[in-house]
Amino acid sequence: MILRAAIFGSAIAALARTAKAAQPSAAEPVAAPMRDLRWGNLNFLHTTDTHGWHGGHLQESQFSADWGDYVSFAEHMRQTADAQGVDLLLVDTGDRVEGNGLYDASSPKGEYYYDIYREQQVDIICTGNHELYQAPTADQEHLQTVPNFKNNYIASNLDYIDPESGKRIPMSQRYRKFQTKNQKLDIVAFGFLFDFTGNANNTVVQPVKETIQEQWFQGAIREQTDLFVVIGHVGIQMRVFKDIFAAIRQQNPLTPILFFGGHVHVRDATAYDSNSFAIASGRYFETIGWMSVTGDLKRAAKTPSSTDAGALSFQRRYIDNNLYGLYYHTGLNLSTFPTEHGRNVTAMIVKARKELDLDYSFGCAPKDYWMSRTPYPHEDSIYTWLEKEVLPAVAVRDNRKDIPRLVIMNTGAIRFDIFKGSFTRDSTHIVSPFLSVLNYIPDVPYRVARNVIRMINNAGPIASSLYDMDPRFMGPPEQFAIHEPIIYTKDNNNNNDNGRNDREDEYDSQLAQKPLGGEERQQSEKKPALVQGYTTRDDIGTDGDDAVHAPIDFYTVPNCIQAEVGFAPESPPETVDLVFFDFIQPWVLLALKYSGGSYTNEDVELYVDGTFTELMASWIEENWAEHCKA
């Protein structure tokens, strides 16, 4: 049953004058043409890879709602579900930490985050790899997030090493069986992590293929249930989910199986067969995913002879996280949308940001620097800026400053763009959220060292030798899913004004449809320009985004970039100091081996004190402060 028609709307001028971003310093949201959500018998809201962005995107209007707004949104949506006699569940698939000052700027990390996040009522939740990189982070996940969500937290293939007993115990329950509120649908739910090997030594990730052979899993998939829900910090196109699907489907040929993924930071949806559906809901709290299932879900209605009768239909939407969209999907406005609970959560975020002094400015960026909107190398590329300006300046060891050096940085160490204007304490953690430091090997023959960048960017023997460490981990997560550039413009200045695109044509063809909020559209009212944003094309089609946008170019980048520092112009040096981020050390050592060098971890030393985040912030303070005076 579809409770609302799937039609276009367009935000009306009255709403455009009243929407406000929740955080005081956030950009005001901008109106866009909208697609409705399609309600079904069973409905889901999904977040993944939020990485601490629970205060919203303060410099991006289309993603400027905060966690308090999401709390209000979920409360209204639950009320709608109750009124219609259908069910709504909230899902989160991990990587909630590392990537924003709200989490990273406190000491210890997450001092404010855990209390803020727990305010949302999440029904099924699991772990991401970023909860596990650092032992203290894994400890806090076990000590805070797991008990905060009690019976809703699932860890199907993750164990924790108890620090007192030394015993290996499940991070939480292996699976969950429960009933929905309104229709009393029986659900068996699992929570997986992909076969991650970079976790701290206080956790153990069991390979998925081993997990699905275990007795508890084989028993769980034989439970009497109306449907299975598999959540996981897993790309929905990855083999892991397909293996889990095959195991469940073998025992349950008719039962619906729903998958909620993450990890690769993209909007995506697919179906493994006609009775399954999978969705991934982006990154950085830009996206709230929506899935709905329409049809008779009760297992009593399923018999081998009735597979066509009562067939299920599946729908998805990728909701832009801004107040216009949230107002639109609830039918509310500035005065009626915020709930008391939501306002309180927003106030918690405001207080935390103030106490962490996240708006403190180190300087002002003279222009925008992009991760993927421009090619690399390019004057507007954040990686070209790092290669040409930052790395040569910060990779300096006083007692070896006159020795030529190659400085290698993995592109995945950078997680977000830099926008023109104030570069704040929050910005440092947004752009460079990790504890990466610069290591080095002294006096490496240049004939050997010069091959390293080529080896780690082209994989080759590295990919086959480090079987448990995919070279793609060195690059941005999006490139697990996007392997080639996606280019809409005919030039590199990212200006779509000179040419139309199919999204604008689609918008024009729908202008006669009902606008958001009423019937009063004036014929003379001008069509608002499309804001650049997601234009998702998944296995289901091109209509998944709730807001219609102008497209953005996406350029892929290499795994690593390299700066040559202190080289004489006339000839290369005999030897160099090989400087690199500590995260990529295993790949660097292997590349050296295949290039004719023989080095081990014992040969590696710390090159300079401080994390790269601190070094970058110092460079900005020294070089960009003058731009704030303009």
Backbone torsions as a table, in degrees:
resi	resn	phi	psi	omega
1	MET	NA	130.1	178.9
2	ILE	-105.2	118.5	-171.3
3	LEU	-87.5	-17.9	174.7
4	ARG	-136.7	141.4	179.8
5	ALA	-70.6	147.8	177.8
6	ALA	-85.8	88.6	-178.9
7	ILE	-124.2	163.9	171.0
8	PHE	-81.6	148.1	165.0
9	GLY	-131.3	169.9	171.5
10	SER	-133.1	139.6	-176.8
11	ALA	-65.7	132.7	-175.4
12	ILE	-89.9	162.8	-174.4
13	ALA	-62.1	-35.7	-179.3
14	ALA	-60.9	-42.2	178.3
15	LEU	-67.9	-37.5	-179.0
16	ALA	-61.5	-26.7	179.7
17	ARG	-84.6	-11.8	-173.0
18	THR	-113.8	-16.7	-178.4
19	ALA	-69.6	135.6	178.6
20	LYS	-128.7	141.1	173.9
21	ALA	-72.6	145.8	-171.8
22	ALA	-70.9	-44.7	-179.7
23	GLN	-80.2	139.7	-173.7
24	PRO	-56.0	-35.4	-176.2
25	SER	-96.6	8.6	-177.6
26	ALA	-78.8	150.7	175.5
27	ALA	-67.8	145.8	178.6
28	GLU	-69.9	137.6	177.9
29	PRO	-65.9	154.8	-178.4
30	VAL	-117.4	138.0	-177.1
31	ALA	-66.8	148.7	176.7
32	ALA	-147.4	154.3	172.3
33	PRO	-60.3	142.2	-171.7
34	MET	-122.3	149.8	168.0
35	ARG	-108.7	142.2	179.4
36	ASP	-72.1	158.6	166.5
37	LEU	-81.3	143.1	174.4
38	ARG	-101.7	112.0	177.4
39	TRP	-78.7	147.8	175.2
40	GLY	-131.4	-163.9	176.4
41	ASN	-68.9	-39.2	179.4
42	LEU	-126.8	129.7	-171.8
43	ASN	-132.9	151.5	-176.8
44	PHE	-137.6	143.3	163.2
45	LEU	-110.0	137.9	-170.5
46	HIS	-134.7	129.9	170.3
47	THR	-121.8	151.4	176.9
48	THR	-157.9	152.0	174.6
49	ASP	52.4	43.8	179.8
50	THR	-72.6	-25.5	170.4
51	HIS	48.5	41.3	174.3
52	GLY	81.8	2.6	-176.8
53	TRP	-81.2	38.3	-173.6
54	HIS	-77.4	-6.6	171.4
55	GLY	-89.7	1.6	-178.4
56	GLY	81.7	179.6	-179.2
57	HIS	-97.3	104.8	-172.5
58	LEU	-72.1	-21.6	-178.1
59	GLN	-107.4	3.0	-179.2
60	GLU	-127.6	110.1	-171.3
61	SER	-62.7	-32.9	-174.4
62	GLN	-75.7	-7.9	-179.9
63	PHE	-130.3	34.3	-167.2
64	SER	-94.2	0.5	175.1
65	ALA	-72.2	152.9	-177.3
66	ASP	-112.4	-177.5	-176.0
67	TRP	-62.4	-31.8	176.2
68	GLY	-64.5	-37.4	176.0
69	ASP	-65.2	-38.0	178.2
70	TYR	-66.7	-36.5	175.7
71	VAL	-61.2	-46.3	177.9
72	SER	-62.1	-44.6	-179.6
73	PHE	-58.6	-47.5	-178.8
74	ALA	-64.1	-38.1	178.9
75	GLU	-62.8	-43.6	178.9
76	HIS	-65.9	-39.7	-178.8
77	MET	-68.0	-36.2	176.1
78	ARG	-64.7	-38.9	178.0
79	GLN	-63.2	-39.8	177.4
80	THR	-62.8	-44.5	179.1
81	ALA	-59.9	-45.0	-179.7
82	ASP	-62.0	-42.3	-178.3
83	ALA	-64.6	-31.4	-178.5
84	GLN	-92.2	-5.3	-179.2
85	GLY	73.8	21.3	176.5
86	VAL	-109.8	-177.3	-175.8
87	ASP	-120.8	147.6	176.6
88	LEU	-133.1	129.7	177.6
89	LEU	-123.9	146.4	176.1
90	LEU	-106.1	136.8	-176.5
91	VAL	-128.4	142.1	170.1
92	ASP	-135.3	133.5	-173.0
93	THR	-116.0	35.5	164.3
94	GLY	91.9	-178.6	-171.3
95	ASP	55.6	55.9	177.7
96	ARG	-86.3	-11.7	-172.1
97	VAL	-117.9	168.5	176.4
98	GLU	64.7	104.0	176.6
99	GLY	146.9	2.6	-177.7
100	ASN	-159.8	147.6	-177.9
101	GLY	-60.5	-26.5	180.0
102	LEU	-59.6	-31.0	174.0
103	TYR	-97.5	-47.9	-166.2
104	ASP	-82.0	-23.0	-171.1
105	ALA	-80.2	-13.4	-178.2
106	SER	-87.7	161.8	174.7
107	SER	-132.5	111.5	1.7
108	PRO	-71.4	161.6	-179.4
109	LYS	-61.3	143.0	177.2
110	GLY	82.3	14.9	-177.0
111	GLU	-56.1	-35.9	180.0
112	TYR	-101.4	-30.7	-171.1
113	TYR	-57.9	-47.3	-172.6
114	TYR	-60.1	-39.5	179.8
115	ASP	-70.9	-33.9	178.5
116	ILE	-70.1	-47.9	-175.5
117	TYR	-62.8	-38.6	-173.9
118	ARG	-65.0	-13.1	-177.8
119	GLU	-70.8	-19.3	175.8
120	GLN	-84.7	139.8	179.0
121	GLN	-88.3	92.1	-179.1
122	VAL	-95.3	128.8	-174.0
123	ASP	-86.7	-31.0	178.7
124	ILE	-141.4	126.0	-172.7
125	ILE	-143.0	145.8	179.4
126	CYS	-141.2	-174.7	-173.2
127	THR	-100.6	147.8	169.3
128	GLY	-108.9	173.0	-179.9
129	ASN	-67.7	-29.0	-178.1
130	HIS	-72.8	-17.1	171.4
131	GLU	-73.3	-7.6	-169.6
132	LEU	-121.7	-10.0	-177.1
133	TYR	-59.9	-44.0	-177.2
134	GLN	-107.7	135.2	-178.6
135	ALA	-56.7	-43.8	178.1
136	PRO	-61.4	-33.2	178.3
137	THR	-67.7	-42.3	177.0
138	ALA	-63.4	-38.9	177.0
139	ASP	-58.9	-47.0	-178.1
140	GLN	-67.9	-32.7	175.4
141	GLU	-61.2	-42.9	-178.7
142	HIS	-72.6	-37.3	-174.1
143	LEU	-85.6	-24.4	-176.1
144	GLN	-117.3	-59.5	-173.5
145	THR	-65.3	-43.4	-179.6
146	VAL	-59.1	-52.6	177.8
147	PRO	-67.9	-29.1	178.4
148	ASN	-60.7	-31.6	-177.6
149	PHE	-112.7	7.7	168.9
150	LYS	37.3	-114.8	-174.5
151	ASN	-74.2	-3.7	-177.8
152	ASN	-91.4	-13.9	-177.5
153	TYR	-87.8	130.8	-178.1
154	ILE	-127.6	134.6	177.4
155	ALA	-133.9	85.4	-173.3
156	SER	-71.7	-29.3	-178.5
157	ASN	-135.0	33.0	-178.9
158	LEU	-129.9	129.0	176.4
159	ASP	-116.5	158.9	-179.9
160	TYR	-123.5	140.5	177.1
161	ILE	-94.1	110.9	-179.2
162	ASP	-63.2	123.4	-174.6
163	PRO	-68.2	-23.6	-179.3
164	GLU	-84.0	-46.2	-177.1
165	SER	-93.8	-20.7	-174.7
166	GLY	75.9	4.2	-177.6
167	LYS	-82.5	148.5	176.8
168	ARG	-88.8	118.6	-177.9
169	ILE	-128.1	156.2	175.6
170	PRO	-60.2	139.1	176.3
171	MET	-57.3	-37.2	173.1
172	SER	-161.2	-165.0	-179.4
173	GLN	-60.7	150.0	-177.5
174	ARG	-76.6	-33.2	176.5
175	TYR	-154.6	171.4	-178.0
176	ARG	-137.0	133.0	171.3
177	LYS	-116.0	129.0	-177.4
178	PHE	-153.3	171.4	177.6
179	GLN	-113.1	143.9	175.6
180	THR	-73.4	160.7	-171.9
181	LYS	-66.9	-49.7	-167.8
182	ASN	-95.3	-42.1	-176.7
183	GLN	-100.8	-3.0	179.8
184	LYS	56.1	41.7	175.6
185	LEU	-75.6	133.3	176.2
186	ASP	-83.2	128.5	-179.5
187	ILE	-127.3	132.9	168.4
188	VAL	-107.0	121.3	-174.4
189	ALA	-119.7	142.5	175.3
190	PHE	-121.7	158.7	177.3
191	GLY	-137.4	108.6	-172.7
192	PHE	-112.9	160.1	167.1
193	LEU	-122.2	142.4	177.0
194	PHE	-59.9	172.5	-174.5
195	ASP	-73.2	72.7	-175.1
196	PHE	-82.9	135.4	-178.6
197	THR	-120.7	0.3	-177.6
198	GLY	-96.4	19.0	-176.7
199	ASN	-76.8	156.8	176.6
200	ALA	-66.1	162.8	-172.3
201	ASN	-78.1	5.6	173.6
202	ASN	-99.1	11.2	175.6
203	THR	-136.9	157.5	176.8
204	VAL	-134.4	124.5	175.9
205	VAL	-102.8	118.1	179.6
206	GLN	-85.0	132.3	176.4
207	PRO	-53.4	139.9	-174.5
208	VAL	-61.9	-39.2	-178.9
209	LYS	-62.3	-30.6	175.0
210	GLU	-75.0	-41.3	-177.4
211	THR	-60.0	-43.4	-174.6
212	ILE	-73.9	-5.2	174.2
213	GLN	-94.4	-9.9	-175.2
214	GLU	-71.1	155.5	-174.8
215	GLN	-61.6	-41.1	-177.8
216	TRP	-62.8	-39.8	-179.5
217	PHE	-69.2	-43.2	179.2
218	GLN	-62.4	-33.9	175.3
219	GLY	-70.6	-40.2	-177.7
220	ALA	-64.5	-38.0	-178.0
221	ILE	-78.4	-2.8	173.8
222	ARG	-102.2	3.6	176.3
223	GLU	-66.5	148.4	173.0
224	GLN	-75.2	118.2	-176.0
225	THR	-151.8	158.8	177.3
226	ASP	-82.4	-30.8	176.7
227	LEU	-162.4	161.5	173.7
228	PHE	-107.4	140.2	173.0
229	VAL	-122.5	120.1	179.1
230	VAL	-112.1	112.8	173.5
231	ILE	-105.4	153.1	-179.2
232	GLY	-170.5	151.5	170.8
233	HIS	-86.0	77.0	-170.4
234	VAL	-148.6	135.6	171.2
235	GLY	-65.8	136.4	-172.7
236	ILE	-71.6	-12.4	174.7
237	GLN	-94.9	-1.0	-178.4
238	MET	-76.2	155.4	-178.3
239	ARG	-61.2	-30.4	-175.3
240	VAL	-55.1	-51.6	-178.8
241	PHE	-65.0	-36.0	-179.1
242	LYS	-67.6	-34.1	175.7
243	ASP	-66.8	-42.3	178.2
244	ILE	-64.4	-44.2	178.1
245	PHE	-57.6	-45.7	-177.8
246	ALA	-62.1	-39.7	-179.2
247	ALA	-66.1	-43.3	-179.9
248	ILE	-69.5	-43.4	-175.9
249	ARG	-65.8	-31.2	178.9
250	GLN	-59.5	-36.5	-179.5
251	GLN	-92.1	-17.5	-173.1
252	ASN	-136.0	79.3	-172.1
253	PRO	-66.2	-20.6	-176.0
254	LEU	-114.8	-16.7	-172.1
255	THR	-70.4	132.7	176.8
256	PRO	-62.9	142.0	177.8
257	ILE	-130.0	120.5	-178.7
258	LEU	-110.4	138.4	-178.7
259	PHE	-123.3	138.0	174.8
260	PHE	-126.3	118.1	-174.0
261	GLY	-117.3	-171.4	-179.8
262	GLY	-173.0	-148.0	173.3
263	HIS	80.1	-43.3	-172.8
264	VAL	-94.9	5.1	168.8
265	HIS	63.3	33.8	178.8
266	VAL	-129.8	157.9	167.7
267	ARG	-84.2	128.4	-176.7
268	ASP	-159.1	152.7	174.8
269	ALA	-151.5	149.0	178.7
270	THR	-158.2	174.0	175.1
271	ALA	-134.5	133.0	179.6
272	TYR	-86.2	-22.6	169.2
273	ASP	-162.0	-174.0	-173.0
274	SER	-71.8	-12.0	-178.9
275	ASN	-117.1	26.9	177.7
276	SER	-139.7	163.3	178.4
277	PHE	-157.3	146.2	-179.2
278	ALA	-139.1	142.0	179.8
279	ILE	-137.8	144.3	168.6
280	ALA	-123.8	139.6	-167.1
281	SER	-121.2	51.2	166.0
282	GLY	73.7	-140.3	-170.3
283	ARG	-158.6	164.2	164.9
284	TYR	53.4	29.8	179.6
285	PHE	56.7	29.4	169.5
286	GLU	-79.8	-27.6	-168.8
287	THR	-127.7	136.6	164.7
288	ILE	-112.6	115.3	-178.3
289	GLY	-78.6	148.7	177.7
290	TRP	-129.5	127.7	171.8
291	MET	-129.3	139.0	174.6
292	SER	-134.7	147.0	178.7
293	VAL	-123.4	125.0	-178.3
294	THR	-114.9	132.4	179.7
295	GLY	135.0	178.7	-178.0
296	ASP	-81.9	108.7	-176.0
297	LEU	-92.5	-9.9	-178.2
298	LYS	-67.0	132.2	-175.2
299	ARG	-64.9	-22.4	179.5
300	ALA	-62.8	-22.3	-178.4
301	ALA	-86.1	-3.7	-173.9
302	LYS	-104.4	117.0	173.2
303	THR	-134.5	158.4	-179.6
304	PRO	-56.6	-24.4	-177.6
305	SER	-93.1	0.6	-175.2
306	SER	-123.4	32.0	-176.2
307	THR	-67.6	-30.1	-179.9
308	ASP	-83.6	-38.4	178.4
309	ALA	-67.0	136.0	178.7
310	GLY	69.0	30.1	179.3
311	ALA	-60.9	146.3	-178.0
312	LEU	-90.0	151.0	170.6
313	SER	-123.5	146.0	-175.4
314	PHE	-122.7	139.6	178.8
315	GLN	-131.5	152.8	175.4
316	ARG	-139.8	152.5	170.0
317	ARG	-141.0	147.6	171.6
318	TYR	-110.8	106.3	-173.3
319	ILE	-87.0	120.7	171.4
320	ASP	-64.1	133.0	-174.8
321	ASN	-84.7	72.5	172.2
322	ASN	-138.2	164.3	-171.5
323	LEU	-67.7	-30.3	176.4
324	TYR	-57.4	-49.7	-179.2
325	GLY	-64.0	-41.9	-178.6
326	LEU	-67.1	-38.9	173.8
327	TYR	-61.9	-45.1	-175.3
328	TYR	-61.0	-46.7	-174.9
329	HIS	-74.4	-16.8	176.4
330	THR	-102.8	-11.9	-176.6
331	GLY	72.1	23.4	-176.3
332	LEU	-114.5	-173.9	-177.7
333	ASN	-146.3	-170.3	-175.0
334	LEU	-53.3	-40.1	-175.7
335	SER	-85.3	-28.2	-174.2
336	THR	-101.0	-16.0	-174.4
337	PHE	-76.3	-50.2	-173.2
338	PRO	-66.1	130.5	172.5
339	THR	-92.3	164.6	178.9
340	GLU	-60.3	-42.6	179.0
341	HIS	-61.9	-45.4	179.8
342	GLY	-61.8	-42.9	178.3
343	ARG	-62.0	-38.7	179.9
344	ASN	-65.1	-38.6	179.0
345	VAL	-67.7	-41.9	175.6
346	THR	-58.3	-41.2	178.4
347	ALA	-64.2	-36.5	176.4
348	MET	-61.2	-41.0	-179.7
349	ILE	-67.4	-43.8	178.4
350	VAL	-57.8	-45.8	-179.0
351	LYS	-63.6	-44.5	-179.6
352	ALA	-63.2	-45.0	-179.7
353	ARG	-61.6	-39.1	179.3
354	LYS	-67.7	-44.2	-178.9
355	GLU	-68.0	-29.0	177.1
356	LEU	-86.2	-4.7	179.2
357	ASP	53.7	46.6	-174.3
358	LEU	-72.7	-16.7	178.9
359	ASP	-90.4	2.8	175.4
360	TYR	-60.1	131.5	-174.1
361	SER	-102.4	128.4	174.2
362	PHE	-84.6	-21.2	-177.1
363	GLY	166.5	-171.4	-178.2
364	CYS	-128.8	124.0	178.5
365	ALA	-65.6	133.1	-177.8
366	PRO	-73.6	-16.6	179.4
367	LYS	-163.5	177.5	175.3
368	ASP	-77.2	140.9	172.7
369	TYR	-124.1	126.3	-170.1
370	TRP	-109.6	144.5	172.2
371	MET	-77.0	-46.8	-171.7
372	SER	-132.9	-3.9	-178.8
373	ARG	-79.3	-16.4	175.1
374	THR	-127.0	156.9	178.1
375	PRO	-71.8	162.6	169.7
376	TYR	-116.0	130.5	0.5
377	PRO	-80.3	151.1	178.6
378	HIS	-168.1	147.3	-176.5
379	GLU	-63.3	-21.2	178.7
380	ASP	-98.4	4.1	179.5
381	SER	-82.4	134.0	177.3
382	ILE	-64.0	-28.9	-178.8
383	TYR	-75.6	-34.6	174.4
384	THR	-65.7	-42.0	176.0
385	TRP	-58.3	-44.9	179.4
386	LEU	-64.6	-44.9	-177.1
387	GLU	-64.7	-43.5	-172.3
388	LYS	-87.7	-30.8	-172.6
389	GLU	-115.2	-48.8	-170.4
390	VAL	-81.1	-53.9	-176.0
391	LEU	-58.4	-44.0	177.9
392	PRO	-61.6	-28.7	-176.9
393	ALA	-84.1	-33.8	-174.9
394	VAL	-95.6	-22.4	179.9
395	ALA	-87.2	72.6	-178.1
396	VAL	-134.4	121.0	174.8
397	ARG	-108.0	120.7	-169.4
398	ASP	-52.4	-43.3	-176.0
399	ASN	-83.0	1.7	177.7
400	ARG	-137.5	21.6	-174.1
401	LYS	-66.4	-19.6	179.7
402	ASP	-92.0	-1.1	-179.6
403	ILE	-90.6	128.1	177.7
404	PRO	-57.4	148.2	-177.2
405	ARG	-147.2	149.3	168.9
406	LEU	-104.9	127.3	-177.5
407	VAL	-115.5	116.1	-175.4
408	ILE	-111.0	129.6	-178.9
409	MET	-127.9	134.4	175.9
410	ASN	-80.9	137.5	-176.3
411	THR	-65.8	-24.5	177.8
412	GLY	-70.4	-10.4	175.7
413	ALA	-69.7	-20.5	177.0
414	ILE	-99.8	131.4	-173.2
415	ARG	-118.3	-4.0	179.1
416	PHE	-160.4	163.9	179.8
417	ASP	-72.5	164.5	169.9
418	ILE	-110.1	128.5	179.5
419	PHE	-100.4	145.5	177.5
420	LYS	-55.7	134.9	-179.4
421	GLY	118.6	-159.0	-172.2
422	SER	-60.1	130.3	174.5
423	PHE	-107.5	108.3	-167.8
424	THR	-101.9	176.7	173.1
425	ARG	-58.2	-39.2	175.7
426	ASP	-59.9	-42.7	-178.5
427	SER	-58.8	-38.1	-178.1
428	THR	-60.2	-41.0	-179.0
429	HIS	-78.0	-27.4	176.7
430	ILE	-69.9	-44.5	-177.3
431	VAL	-77.8	-41.8	-175.7
432	SER	-136.8	83.7	-170.6
433	PRO	-85.6	-2.3	-168.7
434	PHE	-99.6	170.6	180.0
435	LEU	-94.6	30.8	-175.9
436	SER	-63.4	139.5	174.6
437	VAL	-124.8	165.0	-179.7
438	LEU	-96.4	116.7	173.0
439	ASN	-101.8	170.3	176.3
440	TYR	-158.2	160.8	169.9
441	ILE	-119.0	121.3	-176.4
442	PRO	-77.4	150.7	166.7
443	ASP	54.9	49.1	175.5
444	VAL	-84.8	131.7	176.3
445	PRO	-53.6	131.9	-176.9
446	TYR	-60.7	-35.2	-179.8
447	ARG	-61.4	-25.5	176.6
448	VAL	-88.3	-48.1	-173.7
449	ALA	-63.7	-33.8	-175.2
450	ARG	-66.3	-19.4	-178.7
451	ASN	-83.7	-14.6	-172.0
452	VAL	-61.6	-47.5	-176.5
453	ILE	-61.0	-39.9	178.6
454	ARG	-65.7	-40.9	-177.7
455	MET	-65.6	-44.8	-175.0
456	ILE	-77.8	-20.2	176.1
457	ASN	-85.1	-28.4	-178.5
458	ASN	-101.8	1.0	176.4
459	ALA	61.9	-88.2	-179.1
460	GLY	59.3	-125.6	-177.2
461	PRO	-64.4	-22.9	179.0
462	ILE	-62.4	-42.3	-177.3
463	ALA	-61.3	-37.6	-177.7
464	SER	-84.3	-23.9	-177.6
465	SER	-82.0	-43.7	178.1
466	LEU	-93.8	73.4	-173.4
467	TYR	-61.8	-25.8	-177.7
468	ASP	-100.1	9.0	179.8
469	MET	-135.4	94.9	-179.3
470	ASP	-65.3	126.8	179.1
471	PRO	-57.6	-22.0	179.8
472	ARG	-65.0	-17.4	176.4
473	PHE	-63.9	-19.6	178.3
474	MET	-74.4	-23.5	-177.1
475	GLY	-98.3	-175.9	177.8
476	PRO	-64.5	144.2	-178.4
477	PRO	-58.5	-31.4	-177.8
478	GLU	-58.2	-27.1	-175.2
479	GLN	-80.1	-0.8	165.2
480	PHE	-67.8	-30.0	-175.9
481	ALA	-107.1	-29.0	-177.0
482	ILE	-112.5	114.2	-172.3
483	HIS	-105.3	-13.1	-178.4
484	GLU	-135.6	153.5	177.3
485	PRO	-58.9	148.0	174.9
486	ILE	-119.3	106.0	-170.5
487	ILE	-116.9	125.3	178.3
488	TYR	-104.6	-32.0	-175.9
489	THR	-88.1	161.8	179.7
490	LYS	-94.9	-5.2	176.3
491	ASP	-136.2	-176.7	-173.8
492	ASN	-102.7	13.5	-179.7
493	ASN	-98.4	10.1	172.7
494	ASN	56.2	36.3	179.5
495	ASN	-108.7	115.6	-178.0
496	ASN	-92.7	2.7	-173.4
497	ASP	-69.9	-20.9	-175.0
498	ASN	-85.8	-6.5	-177.5
499	GLY	-152.3	146.2	179.3
500	ARG	-81.8	167.3	174.1
501	ASN	-138.9	168.1	-172.9
502	ASP	-66.5	-24.8	177.7
503	ARG	-67.6	-38.5	178.0
504	GLU	-66.9	-39.7	177.0
505	ASP	-61.0	-42.6	179.8
506	GLU	-62.0	-40.6	179.6
507	TYR	-63.1	-47.0	179.7
508	ASP	-57.3	-38.9	-176.0
509	SER	-70.6	-12.4	-176.8
510	GLN	-110.2	5.7	-172.9
511	LEU	-63.0	-24.3	-179.3
512	ALA	-77.4	-9.5	-178.3
513	GLN	-74.5	167.4	-174.7
514	LYS	-61.5	126.6	177.0
515	PRO	-77.5	161.7	177.8
516	LEU	-62.3	125.0	167.5
517	GLY	94.3	-6.4	179.8
518	GLY	168.2	-173.5	-173.4
519	GLU	-106.6	2.8	-162.6
520	GLU	-89.4	20.3	-176.5
521	ARG	-57.4	126.6	178.0
522	GLN	-86.6	140.6	-179.6
523	GLN	-62.2	-27.6	-177.4
524	SER	-83.9	-8.7	-177.4
525	GLU	-66.2	130.1	-176.6
526	LYS	-79.0	144.8	174.3
527	LYS	-68.5	124.2	178.4
528	PRO	-66.6	146.0	178.0
529	ALA	-63.8	142.4	178.4
530	LEU	-71.6	134.4	175.0
531	VAL	-81.2	141.4	176.2
532	GLN	-66.0	140.3	-179.8
533	GLY	-179.8	-160.7	-177.1
534	TYR	-65.6	132.6	170.0
535	THR	-129.6	76.8	-167.1
536	THR	-74.8	134.6	170.6
537	ARG	-121.0	108.2	179.8
538	ASP	-115.3	-172.4	-177.8
539	ASP	-68.8	-12.1	-179.2
540	ILE	-91.9	-31.3	-179.1
541	GLY	154.2	-153.0	-176.9
542	THR	-120.4	12.9	-175.5
543	ASP	-109.3	24.9	-175.4
544	GLY	-78.9	-34.0	-177.7
545	ASP	-68.1	137.8	179.8
546	ASP	-76.3	-28.4	178.3
547	ALA	-109.0	138.9	179.4
548	VAL	-88.3	126.4	-175.2
549	HIS	-123.1	162.0	161.9
550	ALA	-77.6	143.1	-174.3
551	PRO	-75.1	160.5	177.1
552	ILE	-120.7	135.0	175.9
553	ASP	-66.8	148.2	175.7
554	PHE	-130.1	119.6	177.2
555	TYR	-110.0	133.6	174.8
556	THR	-77.6	157.3	-179.6
557	VAL	-129.6	160.8	177.8
558	PRO	-69.6	166.7	176.7
559	ASN	-59.4	-38.2	-175.1
560	CYS	-140.6	156.5	170.6
561	ILE	-117.7	163.7	-176.7
562	GLN	-140.4	134.9	173.7
563	ALA	-109.0	132.5	172.9
564	GLU	-95.8	121.1	-173.7
565	VAL	-123.7	131.4	175.4
566	GLY	76.0	20.4	179.5
567	PHE	-82.3	136.2	172.7
568	ALA	-72.8	142.0	-175.4
569	PRO	-68.9	-24.3	-171.7
570	GLU	-83.6	-30.2	-177.2
571	SER	-159.4	152.1	178.4
572	PRO	-71.9	156.5	-179.9
573	PRO	-77.1	164.2	175.4
574	GLU	-72.7	-44.3	179.7
575	THR	-132.7	158.4	177.4
576	VAL	-139.2	158.9	164.0
577	ASP	-82.9	124.8	179.0
578	LEU	-95.2	107.7	-175.4
579	VAL	-106.3	137.9	-176.3
580	PHE	-156.8	157.4	175.9
581	PHE	-67.9	139.0	-174.9
582	ASP	-60.3	-29.5	-178.2
583	PHE	-60.4	-33.4	-174.7
584	ILE	-95.2	11.0	-176.5
585	GLN	-55.2	-43.9	179.8
586	PRO	-59.1	-40.3	-180.0
587	TRP	-70.6	-37.8	179.2
588	VAL	-63.5	-45.8	-179.8
589	LEU	-62.5	-38.7	179.3
590	LEU	-69.6	-39.2	177.6
591	ALA	-63.4	-38.0	176.1
592	LEU	-62.4	-41.7	179.6
593	LYS	-59.6	-46.6	-178.2
594	TYR	-75.3	-9.8	177.5
595	SER	-98.3	2.0	177.8
596	GLY	104.1	4.5	177.8
597	GLY	-97.9	162.5	178.6
598	SER	-133.5	93.0	-176.1
599	TYR	-133.3	150.6	179.0
600	THR	-129.3	-179.9	177.6
601	ASN	-59.8	-26.5	180.0
602	GLU	-67.3	-21.8	-179.3
603	ASP	-86.1	-6.8	-173.7
604	VAL	-92.8	135.4	177.2
605	GLU	-128.9	161.1	172.7
606	LEU	-72.0	132.1	-176.6
607	TYR	-87.9	-49.7	177.5
608	VAL	-136.7	154.7	177.1
609	ASP	-76.5	151.9	175.9
610	GLY	96.4	152.8	175.9
611	THR	-77.1	160.6	177.4
612	PHE	-62.8	-34.8	177.7
613	THR	-57.6	-43.8	179.1
614	GLU	-67.2	-41.2	180.0
615	LEU	-64.5	-41.4	179.1
616	MET	-64.8	-43.2	179.7
617	ALA	-61.6	-39.1	178.1
618	SER	-65.0	-41.3	178.6
619	TRP	-61.5	-43.5	-179.2
620	ILE	-64.3	-40.8	-180.0
621	GLU	-63.2	-35.7	-179.3
622	GLU	-79.3	-30.2	-169.9
623	ASN	-111.4	-20.5	-174.9
624	TRP	-112.3	-2.1	-178.7
625	ALA	-60.4	-35.3	-177.1
626	GLU	-64.1	-26.1	-178.0
627	HIS	-72.5	-17.7	179.4
628	CYS	-74.5	-15.1	-177.4
629	LYS	-83.3	-14.6	-176.1
630	ALA	-71.4	NA	NA
